[in-house]
Structure formats: C-alpha cells, structure tokens
Amino acid sequence: MADHQQKRLHRAKMRLQVRAPFFGALIHSADFHLLTKGGAEEVGMAATDGRTILVNSSYIAEISDPELEGLVLHGLCHCALLHVPRRGPRELGHYNLAADVVVNGIVADVDGPELLSGAVLDADLHDRCVEAVYSFLTRQKDPGDLCVHGREEEVKQPPPGVRILTESGGSDEESLRRRWRSSLRRARSAAKKKAGSGGDLPGGLSREVDEVLGSQIDWRSRLWRWFARSRSDYGSLDRRRVWRGHYAQKLSIEELRVSICVDTSGSIRDSELQVFLGEVRSIIRSYDHINAELFFSDVQLHGPFEVAPGHSLPDPKGGGGTSFVPFFEFLQDRGLRRNAGKVAIYLTDGFGDMPEFEWEPTLWVTPPGGRKKFPWGEVIRLTDV
C-alpha cells in the first residue's frame, strides 16, 4: 500500500515537471516525504515547514491522481513563495487560510492539477499577496463567507491541503529564503525560455514571485510590529475560536505612516540607487493600509512625494553632498516624533552629517560597504547591490 502511494507521489511530481518548465525547475528544490506511521495523524493530509513537504499516505489514498498533483503543487507553492517565514507573528489559523486562498488560486490556473473537494477558493482575493488576504480576513471577512471547491457550503473546518506548521526563525530562516529565491530565479529563467509553449506563469503566481524576488528585505515582517496594538493580533481573545471568524469584527489594526528618505548624494552609485528604489516599491506594496511618503535628500530635502502601489515613483533629485539633518528636522517640525504607528526609513550608505538629536523608530537600510555603526535606530544591511 505504502509503495503504491509512493509511486503515485513520484508520478505526480514527474507530471508536474513535464507540464510546465517553471514547476519542473522548481520541484527539484522541494523535499517530499511520505508518512505511513509515526507522526502521520498530526500532519493531517499534508504539512510543510517551508523546506520539507510531509504527505500522509492514508489520506492521499482517497484522492485521484489529478488531485494528488494539485496537492503537490499546493505544497510546492507554499515553500517557494516563502509562506512559512513570511508568516511572522500572525495567528496561524487565519494565516494558513489566507495562504491557501492564494495558492489554490494558482493551482486553479494551471491545466492538469485539480483542487481537492472542499479547498477554499475566492476569486476576489486569490490574486492578492498572502499578507493582504490575511489582513482582509482578520479585519472584515468571516471565513464562512469564502467559497469552497466542489460543493456549496460554508468553511466550517480547516480546508484540505498542505498545512503550514511553523516558522523556521533565525539563521535557518535566512537560509530558507536564499534557497527558494535562488530556485525561483532559475525556474523563472526556465519559464521565459519556453514562453509561448507552457512557460508563461499564471497571473497570481507571477505577482507572488515578483513579491519574493523584488526586494532583499521582507518588509511585511519588518514593519508588522508597528501595526498591531498589542504583542499579538488577538491579545486575550480565545485563539481556538479565531479562525472561525467569531472575533473578526473586533480586530483592529492601526494604519502605519512610513516616511521614507532615499540618499541621492554623489556618493550613491546608480546601481545602489536602483536597489534603494526597489526597496521603496516593496515598502509601499507591503500592506494595503500603509500610508507612505517619499523624500530624496543630499544636503537638501526634496519632497514629500505621495506614493502608492501600482504608481510610478518620482524621478530622484540630488547629486550633492550628504546630510541627514534636513529629513529628521522636517519630521521633528511636523511633530511626528515617537508617535505610535509612525516609522522613518532611510536608505543610505550612512556617510554624512547626523542631527544632534535622536529619532526613534528609524530603520537605516545600507548597502555592502556602508557605515558600520549608526548612532541610533535599527540597521538593515543589504547583501546584493
């Protein structure tokens, strides 16, 4: 019995490789393990920690080959799109549901693999990033309102699929991110070579890949701490009832105001400036309810410019010396110091005149070779410029 299911799992992976160059290149980076006894019941149908996909033999014996192929693709997308490390402090039940909405939308767009009966699917949400779907579900939508595949009923229990187990954390999380980003680049390159003959990516998948590869920094995780009113989304609420949507109307997430300044002094190389602008785009895409303003600065401050997802950034202005004083003085004069729900982000090599006062919270984003120690704030170091 177990040998038969192992062969079915292998054939499902092979069919997925043949069906689309993108998934064919990607699946080599995934580790699939078939469980027959120990730990199988705890896994449910399937589960992943972002690196390994555990599949329960007894469950997949009840599904068809196209459904098994869909399950393989489901787990592969959870891993490759970094849904495990991207979770951050979000409540697991709602986050798993949000990730399933995104992934099932991708599976539904691929010819061949089939969704499991009861899989959660929502045409209004599946082409959005997992963080945006999570925010939407927790703020205003009861999971019971979502559609399920194969039958008309409410979502009354966790839908079938590949369950997210936990985040890796620490250095292992960074290793996981590097591994899948490298795999996604190879897979996207393979897909482009075959474009026009099954190489094009479904829209939802293409956007998620852009989210993962478009920035070196996971801004959703970095900025999350300034959104929540408490240390967790749910405070003292009973988490056992959260995923059913009982408390959705009570959850409140503050709007975050982000003031972003890009160093446009003469010491910033064009390649560094382009990387900085890429991070700015990622910041303003990070949440639907982020309120961002953009500045450029050398020794003079240019801005603020209003920026929003999907809109082009203004042309950078500058080219002279470097001073960080004008930006922080502007924030101080406007009375934004230490107000809740507001954060300053400065993308710079760090070499320039500092103000005499400190400003918190500040995130300094600096390229390789940038300033080693900053007088205050948190430092994020880019690794590839």
PyMOL commands that set and color helices and strands:
alter all, ss='L'
color gray80, all
select helices_A, chain A and resi 2-19+21-29+40-43+57-60+65-80+85-87+92-108+130-140+143-145+170-193+203-213+219-224+239-242+248-250+270-285+325-333
alter helices_A, ss='H'
color red, helices_A
select strands_A, chain A and resi 31-35+46-48+52-56+120-121+147-148+162-164+256-263+290-297+301-306+342-347+362-366+378-381
alter strands_A, ss='S'
color yellow, strands_A
deselect
rebuild
show_as cartoon
